[in-house]
Amino acid sequence: MGEDEVGTKKKGNKRYFQEVVDESEVKKIKHKPKIKQEFKGEIIKVEQNVQKPLKPHLKRKKGYQKYEDKRPNIPKHILDKYNRGENVEVDGIKTKYFKEKQQRKEVYLEYATEQAARTELLLTEQQGFIEADEGEVTAEYRQEEIAANVDIQSASKLFKLNLEFGPYSMRYSRNGRHLLLGGRKGHVSSFDWVTKKMHCEMNVMEEVADVSYLHVHTMFACAQKDHVYIYDNQGTELHCIKRMFRVNRMEFLPYHFLLATGNKDGYLSWLDVSIGELVGNYGTKLGEIRIMRQNPSNGVLCLGGGKGVVSMWSPKVREPLAKLLCHPTPLSALTVDHKGQHLITAGLDRK
């Protein structure tokens, strides 16, 4: 290193903003003045302190008169027809929150009952029935005689199937449009009974105890000899549920997405079809389950036993919710109406 370089510091490079620019090189920019346009119109003054009138539903406070319903009153017998029972007493509820919650629920139920009663006027068609003459019994009428005495549209709905692989179990879809058949000798078919269009038809080559549609008509369950199988509307096997074995009866609960089964060993099982897991599997101690129906209003299963007793079961309770002695002899059939208020049974005593 030389002598001049000793004790000196290296200077850094200058940046562009540190350079000095001559004023002669700077161009002056002239700003154009904005053109002022004269306002042509009317000036409207608005008072900001004036409040808007309240809406009708906001005026319902203490001191205000309630909104008058100008619609005609509904007769009591029509309201009782759609009523779902008495209101729940809130005196036994301890906390204020759950009291208000139950009261709010009762208001919704009353509103739903009133709306259902008002829409009854839109039902222009009446339910059909058969009125027998004196000395005649409706059970003696044949299908051909009924078709000959009704209108053409109703008579066209009559159809006959000659099936040779029975006895058969059958189920309609929830909308009543599609029909599912399962024969004891393995014949399974699903079709639209209005247009007679076949969805699928097959023979599973083993015994079929029961069939049932799931939440849609494109999927159905089939209780075969050993296990329960799930098929689609093309007859393709989707699942094999091996935890449900030797099943006799099946019921699908549409509001809970549960497939309930009863087998030959007296076990009740509930399968959640949305996740594929069992939510309940209990032994009823009633022997082989041959008679089983669901209550459409609450999803409770009703079982018919050999002692004439109907027991009601839920997936969260191991013991029956209730027992009813209906016949002194074994039951042969039972069913529940669509409202869940009436239970109909038949026994070997012909009653």
ChimeraX attribute file (.defattr): number of C-alpha atoms within 10 A of each C-alpha:
attribute: neighborCount
match mode: 1-to-1
recipient: residues
	/A:1	5
	/A:2	5
	/A:3	7
	/A:4	7
	/A:5	9
	/A:6	8
	/A:7	7
	/A:8	8
	/A:9	7
	/A:10	7
	/A:11	6
	/A:12	6
	/A:13	7
	/A:14	8
	/A:15	7
	/A:16	7
	/A:17	7
	/A:18	8
	/A:19	8
	/A:20	7
	/A:21	9
	/A:22	7
	/A:23	8
	/A:24	7
	/A:25	7
	/A:26	8
	/A:27	7
	/A:28	8
	/A:29	6
	/A:30	6
	/A:31	6
	/A:32	6
	/A:33	6
	/A:34	6
	/A:35	6
	/A:36	6
	/A:37	6
	/A:38	6
	/A:39	7
	/A:40	6
	/A:41	6
	/A:42	6
	/A:43	7
	/A:44	6
	/A:45	6
	/A:46	7
	/A:47	7
	/A:48	6
	/A:49	6
	/A:50	7
	/A:51	7
	/A:52	6
	/A:53	8
	/A:54	8
	/A:55	8
	/A:56	9
	/A:57	9
	/A:58	8
	/A:59	14
	/A:60	12
	/A:61	9
	/A:62	7
	/A:63	7
	/A:64	8
	/A:65	9
	/A:66	12
	/A:67	10
	/A:68	6
	/A:69	7
	/A:70	6
	/A:71	6
	/A:72	7
	/A:73	9
	/A:74	11
	/A:75	9
	/A:76	9
	/A:77	10
	/A:78	15
	/A:79	17
	/A:80	12
	/A:81	11
	/A:82	17
	/A:83	16
	/A:84	15
	/A:85	8
	/A:86	7
	/A:87	13
	/A:88	11
	/A:89	10
	/A:90	15
	/A:91	7
	/A:92	8
	/A:93	12
	/A:94	9
	/A:95	9
	/A:96	10
	/A:97	9
	/A:98	12
	/A:99	16
	/A:100	13
	/A:101	11
	/A:102	17
	/A:103	15
	/A:104	11
	/A:105	14
	/A:106	15
	/A:107	12
	/A:108	12
	/A:109	15
	/A:110	16
	/A:111	12
	/A:112	14
	/A:113	18
	/A:114	17
	/A:115	13
	/A:116	16
	/A:117	20
	/A:118	15
	/A:119	9
	/A:120	11
	/A:121	9
	/A:122	7
	/A:123	8
	/A:124	7
	/A:125	7
	/A:126	6
	/A:127	6
	/A:128	6
	/A:129	6
	/A:130	8
	/A:131	9
	/A:132	11
	/A:133	8
	/A:134	6
	/A:135	5
	/A:136	10
	/A:137	10
	/A:138	10
	/A:139	7
	/A:140	7
	/A:141	12
	/A:142	9
	/A:143	11
	/A:144	10
	/A:145	9
	/A:146	14
	/A:147	16
	/A:148	11
	/A:149	10
	/A:150	11
	/A:151	10
	/A:152	10
	/A:153	9
	/A:154	12
	/A:155	15
	/A:156	11
	/A:157	11
	/A:158	13
	/A:159	10
	/A:160	5
	/A:161	5
	/A:162	5
	/A:163	10
	/A:164	10
	/A:165	14
	/A:166	14
	/A:167	12
	/A:168	19
	/A:169	17
	/A:170	16
	/A:171	16
	/A:172	17
	/A:173	18
	/A:174	13
	/A:175	8
	/A:176	11
	/A:177	13
	/A:178	22
	/A:179	21
	/A:180	23
	/A:181	20
	/A:182	29
	/A:183	24
	/A:184	18
	/A:185	18
	/A:186	19
	/A:187	21
	/A:188	23
	/A:189	19
	/A:190	27
	/A:191	19
	/A:192	17
	/A:193	17
	/A:194	14
	/A:195	10
	/A:196	11
	/A:197	11
	/A:198	15
	/A:199	18
	/A:200	16
	/A:201	16
	/A:202	14
	/A:203	16
	/A:204	16
	/A:205	11
	/A:206	14
	/A:207	17
	/A:208	27
	/A:209	23
	/A:210	24
	/A:211	27
	/A:212	26
	/A:213	28
	/A:214	21
	/A:215	19
	/A:216	13
	/A:217	22
	/A:218	16
	/A:219	18
	/A:220	22
	/A:221	24
	/A:222	24
	/A:223	26
	/A:224	23
	/A:225	17
	/A:226	16
	/A:227	15
	/A:228	24
	/A:229	18
	/A:230	20
	/A:231	18
	/A:232	19
	/A:233	18
	/A:234	15
	/A:235	20
	/A:236	12
	/A:237	13
	/A:238	12
	/A:239	13
	/A:240	14
	/A:241	16
	/A:242	11
	/A:243	14
	/A:244	23
	/A:245	19
	/A:246	20
	/A:247	28
	/A:248	23
	/A:249	23
	/A:250	27
	/A:251	22
	/A:252	23
	/A:253	21
	/A:254	15
	/A:255	11
	/A:256	13
	/A:257	16
	/A:258	24
	/A:259	21
	/A:260	25
	/A:261	26
	/A:262	28
	/A:263	21
	/A:264	15
	/A:265	17
	/A:266	17
	/A:267	21
	/A:268	26
	/A:269	21
	/A:270	24
	/A:271	22
	/A:272	16
	/A:273	15
	/A:274	9
	/A:275	8
	/A:276	11
	/A:277	13
	/A:278	17
	/A:279	12
	/A:280	16
	/A:281	19
	/A:282	18
	/A:283	15
	/A:284	19
	/A:285	10
	/A:286	15
	/A:287	14
	/A:288	17
	/A:289	23
	/A:290	19
	/A:291	20
	/A:292	23
	/A:293	21
	/A:294	24
	/A:295	20
	/A:296	17
	/A:297	14
	/A:298	13
	/A:299	21
	/A:300	18
	/A:301	23
	/A:302	24
	/A:303	26
	/A:304	27
	/A:305	21
	/A:306	19
	/A:307	14
	/A:308	20
	/A:309	18
	/A:310	24
	/A:311	21
	/A:312	20
	/A:313	21
	/A:314	18
	/A:315	20
	/A:316	10
	/A:317	10
	/A:318	14
	/A:319	14
	/A:320	15
	/A:321	13
	/A:322	10
	/A:323	13
	/A:324	11
	/A:325	12
	/A:326	18
	/A:327	19
	/A:328	13
	/A:329	18
	/A:330	17
	/A:331	25
	/A:332	17
	/A:333	16
	/A:334	18
	/A:335	19
	/A:336	17
	/A:337	13
	/A:338	11
	/A:339	12
	/A:340	16
	/A:341	12
	/A:342	11
	/A:343	12
	/A:344	10
	/A:345	17
	/A:346	18
	/A:347	18
	/A:348	13
	/A:349	11
	/A:350	9
	/A:351	10
